[in-house]
């Protein structure tokens, strides 16, 4: 979880998204907290390919980094 949290913060995910565990309170993108539709598969696909205003990070992040962030978000969303 620590590595996922570090990547979440290093890539400034909290600038757009809310995630209490990371101390993030962004309001541009959807909140991850209590988001019942947020699955690991959805997170990986969205981080990789982007969606709506969310840019694609595939090619900027490694597949392992994307998987680590997705696992972290899904594990700590409250």
LUMNU-775513 format. One record per residue (C-alpha): residue number from 1; residue in three letters; x negated, y negated, z negated. Coordinates in Angstrom, 3 decimals. Example, Ala and Ser with C-alpha at 12.3 -4.5 7.8 and 13.67 -1.06 7.14 Angstrom:
REM residues 2
1, ALA, -12.300, 4.500, -7.800
2, SER, -13.670, 1.060, -7.140
//
This chain:
REM residues 78
1, UNK, 0.000, 0.000, 0.000
2, UNK, -2.855, -2.393, -0.746
3, UNK, -4.220, -2.115, 2.796
4, UNK, -0.755, -2.709, 4.281
5, UNK, -0.220, -5.736, 2.073
6, UNK, -3.627, -7.130, 3.058
7, UNK, -2.860, -6.670, 6.761
8, UNK, 0.606, -8.222, 6.310
9, UNK, -1.028, -11.279, 4.775
10, UNK, -4.058, -11.367, 7.102
11, UNK, -1.786, -11.424, 10.168
12, UNK, 0.449, -14.096, 8.551
13, UNK, 3.611, -11.983, 8.791
14, UNK, 4.985, -13.910, 5.806
15, UNK, 5.013, -17.121, 7.837
16, UNK, 8.153, -15.773, 9.513
17, UNK, 9.400, -12.935, 7.304
18, UNK, 10.462, -12.586, 3.668
19, UNK, 8.987, -9.702, 1.689
20, UNK, 8.941, -10.074, -2.086
21, UNK, 6.100, -7.604, -2.659
22, UNK, 3.793, -9.710, -0.484
23, UNK, 5.000, -13.019, -1.938
24, UNK, 6.312, -13.915, 1.517
25, UNK, 9.280, -16.209, 2.018
26, UNK, 9.353, -17.005, 5.733
27, UNK, 12.728, -17.747, 7.252
28, UNK, 12.175, -17.656, 11.014
29, UNK, 12.409, -13.883, 11.352
30, UNK, 14.617, -11.471, 9.451
31, UNK, 13.994, -10.731, 5.796
32, UNK, 12.550, -7.279, 5.208
33, UNK, 13.898, -7.086, 1.650
34, UNK, 17.115, -5.071, 1.410
35, UNK, 17.118, -4.554, 5.188
36, UNK, 18.790, -1.156, 5.525
37, UNK, 18.281, -1.053, 9.295
38, UNK, 14.505, -1.354, 9.012
39, UNK, 12.908, 2.021, 9.680
40, UNK, 9.262, 2.867, 10.259
41, UNK, 9.966, 3.650, 13.909
42, UNK, 11.741, 0.327, 14.447
43, UNK, 8.950, -1.577, 12.696
44, UNK, 6.221, 0.104, 14.763
45, UNK, 8.078, -0.557, 18.025
46, UNK, 8.820, -4.187, 17.169
47, UNK, 5.319, -4.987, 15.944
48, UNK, 3.839, -3.330, 19.029
49, UNK, 6.199, -4.684, 21.703
50, UNK, 7.770, -7.755, 20.120
51, UNK, 11.474, -8.596, 20.147
52, UNK, 13.270, -11.905, 20.492
53, UNK, 11.031, -14.604, 18.985
54, UNK, 8.696, -11.932, 17.562
55, UNK, 5.520, -11.721, 19.647
56, UNK, 3.981, -8.388, 20.604
57, UNK, 0.914, -7.428, 18.593
58, UNK, 0.077, -4.305, 20.596
59, UNK, -3.385, -4.849, 21.999
60, UNK, -4.237, -7.328, 19.238
61, UNK, -3.854, -4.868, 16.372
62, UNK, -4.923, -1.257, 16.507
63, UNK, -2.262, 1.452, 16.418
64, UNK, -3.539, 2.353, 12.942
65, UNK, -3.108, -1.224, 11.701
66, UNK, 0.424, -1.382, 13.105
67, UNK, 1.289, 1.921, 11.444
68, UNK, -0.179, 0.742, 8.139
69, UNK, 1.858, -2.481, 8.151
70, UNK, 5.032, -0.614, 9.139
71, UNK, 4.516, 1.965, 6.382
72, UNK, 3.912, -0.810, 3.858
73, UNK, 6.983, -2.843, 4.820
74, UNK, 9.300, 0.170, 4.726
75, UNK, 7.856, 1.413, 1.418
76, UNK, 8.181, -1.865, -0.499
77, UNK, 11.363, -3.446, 0.876
78, UNK, 13.699, -3.729, -2.088
//
